[in-house]
Amino acid sequence: MEFVNAFDKLSKLIKFILTFFLGVILGGVYRILKGRVIVGILWILTAGFFGIGVVIDLVTVLLDNKYTVLV
């Protein structure tokens, strides 16, 4: 959970840059650590639900400064 807490405390710009370059892996690991194991594994295997989820994460980072945890 330290990764999740540390990631949540990052600035909006840093989160956006990390999500842009590492969106699939970072998004999957984030979701696994938040307790959404199946969603996290699917996230990694399908490249962020075929890119749509990564775009949603980029938008929510810009608007709310947080990741969504898609169910």
Beta strands, then each sheet from edge to edge (+ up, - down):
end
